[in-house]
Amino acid sequence: MIAISKSEAARPTKKNIVIERTYKARLEELWELWTTKKGFESWWGPEGFRVEVHAMDAREGGTLHYDMIADAPEQIAAMKQMGRPASHETRGKFTEFKPNERLILTHMIDFIPGVTPYESTMIVEFFPSGDSVRMVVTLEPMHTDEFSKMQSMGFTSQLTKLDKRFGASKTT
């Protein structure tokens, strides 16, 4: 369960978003995708976006700093139409880190115009079984139902990059 923060108390939706996938992959492979610069850059970001990691200190209390960059023409145009830059800086911290088992990553949401910055937490758990790994991602809801829906769609979109790489069975 994710602890309720002051900013979450003001959010209209309190229900966490849970997304599960089972991949034919080694546990260590999936873990490295979350905890190394090369791994993270290889898949993070919805379709039409990529990231450039500036700093990653993958350990409990460690930080994560990257730019989310729209790189597909349709995404660049959509960002422009919304009056948003094609790139934004994102910072986070690893608030829990149990190698090859579980991590909690807390992002600072400070890039949405007109919205007071707040933290958003995700829990990632790995359950190996034979030649597969079930990955369960729990996302804390964002500041509005609309943004929570976009968060879920964006995260599901970025998981398609892993689905293509490993093949996946979708549980949710």
C-alpha positions in Angstrom: 0.0 0.0 0.0 1.2 3.5 -0.8 1.3 6.0 2.1 -1.1 8.9 1.6 0.6 12.2 1.2 -0.9 15.6 1.8 -1.0 16.2 -1.9 -2.9 12.9 -2.5 -5.5 13.8 0.1 -6.6 16.6 -2.3 -6.7 14.3 -5.3 -10.2 13.3 -6.5 -9.2 9.6 -7.1 -7.6 7.6 -4.3 -7.5 4.3 -6.2 -4.1 3.1 -7.2 -3.5 1.9 -10.8 -2.1 -1.6 -11.0 -0.6 -2.9 -14.2 0.8 -6.4 -14.5 2.8 -8.1 -17.1 4.5 -11.5 -17.3 7.7 -11.6 -19.5 9.7 -14.5 -20.7 12.9 -12.9 -19.4 15.5 -13.4 -16.8 14.8 -11.5 -13.5 18.2 -9.7 -13.8 17.4 -8.4 -17.3 14.2 -6.8 -16.1 15.8 -5.4 -13.0 18.6 -3.8 -15.1 16.0 -2.0 -17.2 14.8 -0.2 -14.2 18.2 0.4 -12.5 20.8 1.2 -15.1 21.1 4.2 -17.4 21.4 2.1 -20.5 18.5 -0.1 -19.5 16.2 2.8 -18.5 16.9 4.8 -21.6 16.1 1.7 -23.8 12.4 1.6 -22.9 11.2 4.4 -20.6 8.7 6.8 -22.0 5.4 6.2 -23.9 5.5 5.5 -27.6 6.7 8.6 -29.4 8.9 9.6 -26.4 12.4 8.8 -25.2 14.5 9.7 -22.2 18.0 10.9 -21.7 19.2 10.0 -18.2 21.5 12.6 -16.6 22.0 10.8 -13.3 20.9 7.5 -11.8 22.0 6.4 -8.4 20.0 3.1 -8.2 20.0 2.4 -4.4 17.7 3.2 -1.5 17.8 6.9 -1.1 19.4 7.4 -4.6 18.3 9.8 -7.2 17.1 9.7 -10.8 17.2 12.7 -13.1 16.2 12.5 -16.8 14.6 14.4 -19.6 11.4 13.1 -21.2 11.6 14.0 -24.9 8.9 13.8 -27.5 10.7 12.4 -30.6 7.9 11.4 -32.9 6.4 14.1 -35.2 2.9 13.6 -34.0 3.9 13.8 -30.3 6.0 16.9 -30.9 3.0 18.5 -32.7 0.6 17.5 -29.8 2.9 19.0 -27.2 3.2 22.2 -29.2 -0.6 22.3 -29.6 -1.0 22.0 -25.8 1.5 24.9 -25.4 4.0 22.5 -23.8 7.7 22.1 -24.7 8.7 18.9 -26.5 11.0 18.0 -23.5 10.7 18.3 -19.7 13.1 17.5 -16.9 12.0 14.9 -14.4 13.5 14.1 -11.0 12.9 11.2 -8.7 14.3 9.1 -5.9 14.5 5.5 -5.0 12.7 5.3 -1.7 13.0 1.5 -1.4 15.4 -0.7 -3.2 15.5 -4.5 -2.7 17.6 -5.9 -5.6 15.7 -8.2 -8.0 12.7 -8.0 -5.8 11.1 -4.6 -5.3 11.7 -0.9 -5.8 9.7 2.2 -5.0 10.4 5.2 -7.2 9.0 8.6 -6.2 8.9 11.2 -9.0 8.5 14.9 -8.4 5.6 16.2 -10.6 6.7 19.8 -11.1 6.4 20.2 -14.8 2.6 20.7 -15.2 1.8 24.4 -15.7 -0.6 25.8 -13.0 -0.3 22.7 -10.7 1.5 22.9 -7.4 4.4 20.4 -7.5 3.8 17.1 -5.7 5.3 13.6 -5.4 3.9 10.6 -7.2 5.0 7.1 -6.2 5.2 3.9 -8.1 5.9 0.5 -6.6 7.5 -2.2 -8.9 7.6 -5.8 -7.8 9.1 -8.8 -9.5 8.0 -12.4 -9.1 10.1 -14.9 -11.0 8.6 -18.3 -11.9 10.6 -20.7 -14.1 11.6 -18.9 -17.3 9.3 -16.0 -16.7 8.9 -13.0 -14.5 5.7 -11.4 -13.4 6.1 -7.6 -13.0 3.5 -5.7 -11.0 3.6 -1.9 -11.2 1.4 0.1 -8.8 1.0 3.8 -9.6 -0.2 6.4 -7.2 -3.0 8.5 -8.8 -2.1 12.0 -10.0 -3.8 15.3 -9.1 -6.9 14.8 -11.3 -8.8 11.9 -12.7 -7.9 13.1 -16.2 -4.2 13.1 -15.5 -4.5 9.7 -13.7 -6.1 8.4 -16.9 -3.3 9.9 -19.0 -0.7 8.4 -16.6 -2.2 4.9 -17.0 -2.4 5.2 -20.8 1.2 6.5 -20.9 2.6 3.8 -18.7 0.7 1.1 -20.6 2.1 2.6 -23.8 5.7 2.5 -22.6 5.3 -1.1 -21.5 4.6 -2.0 -25.1 8.3 -1.5 -25.6 9.0 -4.3 -23.2 6.1 -6.3 -24.6 7.8 -6.2 -28.0 11.2 -7.0 -26.5 10.2 -10.0 -24.4 6.6 -10.9 -25.4 4.1 -10.5 -22.6 1.0 -11.8 -21.1 -1.1 -8.9 -19.8 -2.9 -9.5 -16.6 -4.3 -5.9 -16.2 
